[in-house]
Amino acid sequence: MIKFLTFCLFVLVLSNSCGQTNKLNNKEIDWTQDLDLYKRNLEQNHIDLYNTIDSVEFGKELQKITSALPDKSDTEIIVDLMQLTRKIGDGHTAVSLRGVEPHLFPIEIYKMNRKWRVIKTSNEYSNLLGKILTEIDGKPISIIEEEVSKVAQYVENEQSEVYRTGRYLVISEVLFGLQLTNTKLKAKFTFLDDTGTKSTLSLDASDSEEYYENTDFQTLKVATPQIQKPIDSGYDFLWFSPIQNINGIYIKFESYPSFEGMEEFGESVLDYVNENQIEQVVIDLRNNGGGDFFVGTFLAYYLNLADSIDFKSGVYLLTDRVTFSAGTSNASQFRQILNAKIVGEPTGSNPTGYQDMGQFTLPNSKLIITYSKRLFRFQDNVTAGVQPDVLIEYNWENYSNGVDNMLEWIIKDIKQK
């Protein structure tokens, strides 16, 4: 069940759906009608479609795609449409690739210290963990990154662009549609290790179901020994634990339960805080992909009832480039209503901007198009992401040794009080 949920979460980046897919490369697809409906429905439903790209330029770009239909494959048409949709400029308006049935290469990469590191890979290629990706099919990673970044969806600022680029960079259809690889399901990947030794491997891409359901992976992870996840936690994505040797608790907040679930969780946190007269609270919103930010306010409500908490300088909040949507909204709120000190990276979405996702389906290709329905203002000043009070980025030296340097900084700061 957990593997299936993980599969759905990744497909959400591509499709916002785990439903039945529609295979493309069917030459009967009426793309002309789909593109017309794409424009018409976005104009009708998006709260402010032309806030970044004006209507004339948008129309010209769409006409270019329409005129080139006879010469393009379905994959190339979708890539072109992704590139246009990126110009709309908000992280909730996107082309969801429900019909593509994406194939993925067996690595996951993350950019640290300006280098793309392999942080996850199938057991077969476990020797690649930690290595630096430098080329794909002989093309430098800088060129690959530049081209993929233009079509990566759900991008709102520099932080989310880097993260999303890494996710789309291992999808074979994206690379092939951009003419960055020579064949659709196979490519040569070149790596460097930290001694400067170069190696090139030919990797095959597998379909999403095979990748998530039948593939075992090894992953580099960071942790802090002072914090242990409870065995009986109700959720993998929402739990709390005492911080050893400190009068504080750590709250892992990666995703959102129901209102009822958060109410139950908030009550359990409050009971523990009151019983143990907890003074320090660390809320970890890293890797929070979003949900219902109103649910998140329940947590703040229950914490606010605890008089033992040091609300002057004892509440900390962790964010990174993968703090999105409602996670970003709650980060901004918690700074205000809990007087939280934010530590880590700027968030991947903006505290003031277009959010609250709606969607429609194109009738022929079955692509899902998402769009923003609301304009939220969680800050008076407009910034590219919620900016931390203490900027700390992941660094390879710590990451490769499993050390969570962001959380370690907070623990050290608490001990110095």
N, C-alpha and C positions, 0 to 999 in steps of 0.2 A: 504493500500500500504506500509506504514511504517513497519507494522508487517511482511509483506512478505519479505521486504528487510532485516529485522533483521534475519529472518529465513535463508535467502540465505547466509548472512555473516557468521552465525555459521556453516552452512553446508559446507561453503568454507574451514573451518578448517578441516572438515572431508572428503570433496569430491571435492572441487574446482569446483563444478557444482551444479546447481539447476534444472537440466534436469530430464528426466525420469529415474527412478531407476530400477534395476534388482534384484529381490528377490533372496537371496541365499538359502542355504540348499536344493539345487537341485542337486541330486546325479549324474546327467548327466554332470555336469561341468567337463571339461577336465583340471584339475589343472596342470597336467604334461606339457601340451603345454603352458599354461599360464605362468608357472614359467620359462620355457625355453625362452619365449618371453620377460618376465620381465628382465632377465639377458642380453639378446642380445640387446634389445632396449636401456637399460641403458648404456651399453658399447658403443653403437653407438652414443648416443645423449648427454650424460652427458659430460661436458667440462673436468672433471678430476675425474672420478668415484672412483679411488682407491687412493685418496689423504689421506684418514684416515685408511681405512681397505684395506689390500692388496688383490690381486686377488685370491690368494690361499685360504686364510681364508674365503673370500666371497663365493668362490665355495664350500668349505666344508660345510659352514652354509646352503647354498641353497640346497645342497644334503641331509642334515639332514631333511630339510622340505619335500623334495620330497620323501624320504624313509618312512616318517611317514604318508604320505597321507592316506593310507587305515585305519588308526586308529584315524584320526582326523575329527572333524566336520568342516564345512566351516568356521564357526566363529573362531575356533582354528587355522585353516590354515592362516587366515587373520592376526590374532594376531601374529603368528610366523613371517609372512612376514613383519609386522610392526616393529617387534623387529630387524630383519635383516636390514631393510631399515634405521633405526635409526643409525646403525653403519657406514653408509656412511658419516654421520657427518655434513650435512649442512641443513639449515632451509628451503630450497626450494625443497629438494628431499624427497618425502613422498609417502605413500600408502593412496590414497583418498578412503574413504569408501562409494562410491556412491551407491553400491548395497546393503548395509546393512540395509538401512532404520532405522537409529538408534533410540532407545528408551531412553528417558532421565528421570531421577528422578527429582522431582519438586523443586530442590534447586540449587543454584549457590554458589560456595565457593571461597574464596580468602585467601591466606596465609599472615597473618600479625603477626609480633612478634612471629614467629614460630608456630602459631596456625591457623588451617583452620576454618575461620569464615563463617557463612552463611550470604551472603550479598544480596541475592535475593531468593524469594520463592513464590510459588503460594499463593493466598489469603487463601486457605484452611489451610495452614501451616504457616501463618504469625507469629505465636508465636515462630517460629524457628529463626527469624531474629536476628543476633548478637550472636547466640549460637555457641559453639565450637564443631565441628565434631570430635569424638574420636574413633568410631568403626563402621565397617560395617559388618553385620552378625557375630558379635563377634570377628572379627579380628581387632587389633589395627590399627589406621589410619597410623601409621608409616610404617607398613608392606604394607598396601594398596598403600600408596604413593610411596614406593620404587618399587613395581612391576609395577604400572601404568606408572611411569616415564620412564621405559625401552621401552615402546611401544608408548608413546605419540609422535605424528608426528609434523613436522614443528618446531623442536627444534634446536637451534644453540648455545646456551650458558646457563649458570645457570639460568639467568633471564627468558628466554623463557621456560626452562624446568619446572620451578615452575608454570608458568602461564598455559602452555599447560596441565600439569599434573592435575591441578584443573579442566580444562575443560573436559578432558577425564574421570576423576574420577567419574563423574555422568552419564556416558553412560553405560547402563545395559549390552550391548553386550561385551564391553571391560572388565568389571568386571567379567562377567560369563566366557568369553573366557580365562581369566587368572586364572579361578577356585578360584576366591576370594569371589564369592557369591554362595549360594546354589541353587537358581533358577534364571531363566533368566530375568524375568520382575518384580521381587519383592525382597526386601531386608530389613533387619532391620538396621536402622541407630540410633546410640547412640550419644547423645549430652550432653554437660555440659553448664550451664549458669555461669555467673560470680560470683555467690554465691557458686558454687560447686555442685549445684543440678543436678542430672543425670536423663535423660529421654531417653526412647527408643521407636521409632516409626517404624511401618512397612509401607514402602513407595512403591507405584506402579510406574513403569516407563511407560510413555506414548509415542506414536510415535511422530516423529518430527513435523508433521503437526498439530496434536492435541496440542502439547506443545506450538508451536509458534502462531498458528492461533486462538485457542479457549481457551487459558488459560490466566487469569488475574494474574498479579504478583505485589508484593510489593518489592521495592528495596531500599537499603541504598545508599544514594548519598552524595557527598561532594560538597560544593559550597562556594563562597565568596560573601558577600552582596554588595561589591563595584562594582561587575560586573553583568550586566543583559543582557541576550540574547535579541537582537532586535526582535520585533514581525514580522517585514517584512524581516527577513534574507532570502536570496535566498536558502540556504542549512542548514540542521540541523548539518552537519559535518564541515562546513566552514563558519565562520562569525566573525565579529569584533564588539567591543563595547568599549566605553570610560571607563576608570577606575575612579570611583568617587573620587574626592578630590586629584587627581593626574593628571599632564599633560602627560597622557599616554594612550595607547590603548592596549587592550587584543585581540589577534587573536586566535580563536579556529580552530585548523587544525587537524581534525580527519581522513579525507579521501581526495581523489583527485577528482576534477571535470575534465572536458575536458580542453584542452589547451585554448579554447575560453572562457570557464567558469572561469578559473584562470586569464586570461587576463582581463576580465570584473571585477572580484573581486579585482585584484591588482590595477586597475585604481581607483576603488572606495575607496580603502584604501589610496592610494596616495593623492587623492583629499581631503579626510578628514584630513589627516596628514598636508597637506599644508595649508588648510583653518584654522586649529586650532593650527598650529605651535607646533605639538606634539613632545615631546623630548624623551619619554620612550615608548618602545615597548616590549610586552610580547607575545611570540609565543608559543602556547601550542600544543606540538606534542604527548602528552600522549594519549594512546589508539588509535594511528594511525597504522592501520594494513598494510599500504603500498599501492602502486599503481605505478604511473609513476613519478620517482623523477625528471625527466626533467620538468614536470609540476610544481613541487615545486620550481624550480629555478626561475620561473616567478615571484613568490611572492617576492623573494629576490631582483630581478631586480627592481621591482617597489619601494620597500622600499629604495633601494640604491639611488633612485632619489630624496629622501626627505632630503634636507639639514638641516631641523630643528631637525632631530633625533640626539641624543647624541650617536654617534657611538663609542665613547671612552669607555663609561661604562653604556649606557642606553638601551642596547638590551639584553633581557633575553629569554631563551629557556627552556621549561619544557619537560622532558622525563621521561618515566617509563618502566617497564618490558614489557609493551604492545606496545611499539614503535618498529615497525617491518619494515624490508625490506626498501622500499623507504623512510619511515619515519626516519629510522636510517641514510640513505644516506643524506637526507636533513639536519638532525641534525648536522652531521659532516660538511657539506658544509656551513651551516649558521654560525657555529662557526668560520669558516675561512673567509667567504666573508662579514659577517655582524658583526664580532667581538663579537658574542653573548656569554654571560655567561650561561652555561648549569646548570640547577638546577633540582634535583630530583634523580631518580634511573638510573642506567645503562640501556641502551636499550636492547631489547630482541633479536636483531640480531646484527651482527658484521659489523663494517664499512669497514673492509677489509675481503672479503670472496666471496663465490659462491652465485650468485643471478640470477635474470632474469629467470622466470619459464617457462618451456615447459612441455608438457604432452603427454601421449599416453594411449590408452585403451586396456586392456587385453581382447581378443575376447570372452572368455567363461564366466568368472566371471563378466565381464564388469567393473572391478575395474579400476579407473584412477590412473596412476602412474605419479607423477610430478618429474621434475629434473631441475638442474641448467644448464643454457646455457652460463653464463658469469662469469668472475672473476673481481670484482670491488675492487679498492684500493682507499678508501677515507681517509686513514691515512697511514703515513709511518710506524708508530709503530702499531703492531698488538695487539689489546685488545679485551677482551670478552665483546662486546658492547661498544658503545660510553660512555666513563666515564664522569660523570658530574663534573663540577668545584666545585659545592656545593652538597654534597651527603645528600639527605633528603628522607627518606622512609615514606610511610604511617604508622601511628601508630593508634592503636585501640582507644585510648582515644579520639583523634580528630575525627577519622572516624565515630565512633559511635554517635558523636554529630553533624555530618554533616559538620565538619570543614575541609577545604582543607589546610592542614598545609604547603604543598609545595608552593602554590600560596600566602598564607599569609606571608611566609618568604620573597618572592620577593617584595610584597607591602611594607612590613616593611623596606626592604633594600632601596627601592626607596625613601621612606619618610625620611630616614636618610641622604640622599645625600645633 
